[in-house]
Amino acid sequence: MATRSRIGLMLEDGTIKHSYCHFDGYPHGVGHTLLEHYSDIEKVKELLSFGDMSFLAPKVTPDGIHNFNTYEQDVTVFYGRDRGEEGIDAQVTSIDEFHTNSNSSFTEFLYLFTGGNWWVYDNLEKNGWELVKKLLPDFDLTPEDLSCSISL
């Protein structure tokens, strides 16, 4: 069963560029992969440039043959590039629309990269934004992480 998520980047004007991810949306899935492999703004931009995805993996660019039916291990599968679907580009919306969008697609988790950090919002619990690192025991927290907050 899918655990849906949306992955977003806060842009300079306060809007959010975001894409849908169908599988493994929990913090120990998508959240862990984002922290390990997409904690650089350029990598986040590259990831979002391909639009909606079936699942997130450590790499965006394959080394060889890669499509929805024959995908390369550790490479993200995108609906457009790898399945030939249309109308799946990343969206740019306000933070309120980011939340509304997630409700309409039954998205369980929202991820947002801003200020050099990954944040997660549990759309079922609705307890507010939390630093992803705080939810994953295999990441060391610095004093800065512990005092970090998000302003939207």
C-alpha positions as CSV (number, residue, x, y, z in Angstrom):
1,M,0.0,0.0,0.0
2,A,1.2,3.5,-0.8
3,T,2.2,6.1,1.7
4,R,1.8,9.3,-0.3
5,S,3.9,12.4,0.2
6,R,4.6,15.8,-1.4
7,I,8.2,17.1,-1.6
8,G,8.6,20.8,-1.7
9,L,11.1,23.6,-1.8
10,M,10.4,27.1,-0.4
11,L,11.3,29.6,-3.1
12,E,12.6,33.1,-2.4
13,D,9.1,34.7,-2.9
14,G,7.6,32.4,-0.2
15,T,5.9,30.1,-2.6
16,I,6.5,26.3,-2.6
17,K,7.6,24.3,-5.6
18,H,6.5,20.7,-5.0
19,S,6.0,17.3,-6.5
20,Y,4.0,14.2,-5.6
21,C,5.7,11.0,-4.4
22,H,3.5,7.8,-4.3
23,F,5.5,5.3,-2.2
24,D,7.3,5.2,1.2
25,G,6.3,8.7,2.3
26,Y,7.0,8.0,6.0
27,P,10.0,9.9,7.6
28,H,12.1,6.7,7.7
29,G,11.4,6.3,3.9
30,V,11.2,9.5,1.9
31,G,12.4,11.6,4.9
32,H,15.6,9.5,5.3
33,T,16.3,9.6,1.6
34,L,15.9,13.4,1.4
35,L,18.3,13.9,4.3
36,E,20.9,11.5,3.0
37,H,20.9,12.5,-0.7
38,Y,19.0,15.7,-1.2
39,S,20.2,18.2,1.4
40,D,21.8,20.5,-1.2
41,I,19.5,23.0,-2.8
42,E,20.8,22.2,-6.3
43,K,19.9,18.5,-5.8
44,V,16.4,19.5,-4.6
45,K,15.9,21.7,-7.6
46,E,17.1,18.8,-9.9
47,L,14.7,16.4,-8.2
48,L,11.7,18.7,-8.5
49,S,12.5,19.5,-12.2
50,F,11.2,16.0,-13.2
51,G,7.8,16.4,-11.5
52,D,5.7,13.7,-9.8
53,M,7.3,10.4,-9.0
54,S,6.4,6.8,-8.2
55,F,9.2,6.5,-5.7
56,L,12.2,8.4,-4.4
57,A,15.7,6.9,-4.6
58,P,19.2,8.2,-3.9
59,K,19.9,9.2,-7.5
60,V,17.9,11.2,-10.1
61,T,20.0,10.4,-13.2
62,P,20.3,6.8,-14.4
63,D,23.5,5.3,-15.8
64,G,21.8,3.0,-18.3
65,I,18.4,1.7,-19.3
66,H,15.8,3.1,-16.9
67,N,12.0,3.2,-17.2
68,F,8.9,2.3,-15.2
69,N,9.1,-1.4,-16.0
70,T,12.9,-1.8,-16.0
71,Y,14.3,0.7,-13.6
72,E,17.8,1.0,-12.4
73,Q,18.4,0.4,-8.7
74,D,18.8,3.5,-6.6
75,V,17.3,5.8,-9.3
76,T,14.1,7.7,-8.7
77,V,11.2,6.7,-11.0
78,F,9.3,9.7,-12.4
79,Y,5.9,9.6,-14.0
80,G,6.9,11.8,-16.9
81,R,10.4,10.7,-17.8
82,D,10.0,7.0,-17.0
83,R,6.3,6.3,-17.8
84,G,5.7,8.9,-20.5
85,E,2.8,10.6,-18.6
86,E,1.8,14.2,-19.1
87,G,0.6,16.9,-16.8
88,I,2.8,15.7,-13.9
89,D,5.1,18.8,-13.6
90,A,6.0,20.2,-10.2
91,Q,3.5,22.8,-9.1
92,V,4.3,26.2,-7.5
93,T,1.7,27.3,-4.9
94,S,1.3,29.1,-1.7
95,I,1.9,27.2,1.6
96,D,-1.9,27.1,2.1
97,E,-2.4,25.5,-1.4
98,F,0.5,23.1,-0.6
99,H,-1.6,21.9,2.4
100,T,-4.9,21.9,0.4
101,N,-3.3,20.0,-2.5
102,S,-2.1,17.3,-0.1
103,N,-5.6,16.9,1.3
104,S,-7.2,16.4,-2.1
105,S,-4.7,13.6,-3.0
106,F,-4.8,11.9,0.4
107,T,-1.2,12.7,1.0
108,E,0.0,11.6,4.4
109,F,3.2,13.6,4.7
110,L,4.5,16.9,3.4
111,Y,8.2,17.6,3.1
112,L,9.6,21.1,2.8
113,F,13.2,22.2,2.2
114,T,13.9,25.6,3.6
115,G,16.8,27.3,5.4
116,G,19.0,24.3,4.5
117,N,16.8,21.9,6.5
118,W,14.2,19.3,5.7
119,W,10.9,19.6,7.6
120,V,7.9,17.2,7.7
121,Y,4.2,17.8,8.3
122,D,2.1,14.7,9.2
123,N,-1.1,15.4,7.4
124,L,-3.0,12.9,9.6
125,E,-1.8,14.0,13.0
126,K,-1.6,17.7,12.1
127,N,0.9,18.5,14.9
128,G,2.8,21.1,12.9
129,W,6.1,21.1,11.1
130,E,8.9,19.0,12.6
131,L,12.6,18.8,11.7
132,V,13.0,15.5,9.9
133,K,16.3,14.8,11.6
134,K,14.6,14.8,15.0
135,L,12.4,11.9,13.9
136,L,15.3,9.7,12.7
137,P,17.6,8.2,15.4
138,D,20.5,7.5,13.0
139,F,21.1,11.3,12.5
140,D,23.1,13.2,15.1
141,L,21.4,16.5,16.2
142,T,23.6,19.6,16.7
143,P,22.7,22.4,19.1
144,E,21.6,24.3,16.0
145,D,19.2,21.5,15.0
146,L,17.7,21.4,18.5
147,S,17.0,25.2,18.4
148,C,15.9,25.3,14.8
149,S,12.4,26.5,13.9
150,I,10.5,27.1,10.7
151,S,8.7,30.3,9.8
152,L,6.0,30.1,7.1
